């Protein structure tokens, strides 16, 4: 019995050794989970990346709409392979670096620190989605506010202005509290309304608040005729939009960096603001906006 079974067992073992590596390699080379955060720009980018990679033969699982901290943890744990992150977010929120660095130094620092965690920063885009404070143009002019220092002077002078903020900006290390410390003023807890980021400019436009946190590439700023206050003390760090991929994912897909770098090279502030406006202002579907952009650049 043993002799008759040996050829069969040996054959199965050989088949296993031949099939398993191929199956494993295929899974690593084709299956990529693309993540994204829970606001318009990130929804567009996750859809764009998913469609782009699928068009080039990858099997992609899209996990969009995640919170910043949850998404980062998901990538570190291997649940997400690739997503677009901002250099300032990694520098301050993830790596707790508080130095005042240039945009170039910021990128190099996060690239070095995150590489130790198995995360590879590819080429940064020209889109710098840093935080900003916006006001209605007529209201800002009437109050004589053009900079954040002007805002501080007005509030310190006794006027109560209400701020719309999302939960992340309210609590993060490069957000509301340290900004107020830098400029020497405070809205006061009762004058800060927390809400989803997508609602802050709507709330401002509808005169429910006086000031709104936003980001520099928000397409609704020009559409709503809003004024972005100058960050005259350069508090907000650089937030270059960059694809970040797990090292093992990159090793399994050697052409992935080249493909993502080509996409990154097409993005800048005006491009992202235009794409964001198509969704937030023109109410076009995220997937269609992403698809048309890829078609414009012959990437599908």
Secondary structure, 3 states (H helix, E strand, C coil): CHHHHHHHHHHHHHHHHHHHHHHHHHHHHHEEEEEEECCHHHHHHHHHHHHHHHHCCCEEEEEEEECHHHHHHHHHCCCCCEEEEEHHHHHHHHCCCCCCCCHHHHHHHHHHHHHCCCEEEEEEEEEECCEEEEEEHHHHHHHCCCEHHHHHHHHHCCCCCCEEECHHHHHCCCCHHHHHHHHCCCCCHHHEEECCHHHHHHHHHCCCCCEEEEECCCCHHHHCCEEECECCCCCCCCCEEEEEEEHHHHHHCCCHHHHHHHHHCCCEHHHHHHHHHHHHCCCCCHHHHHHHHHHHCCCC
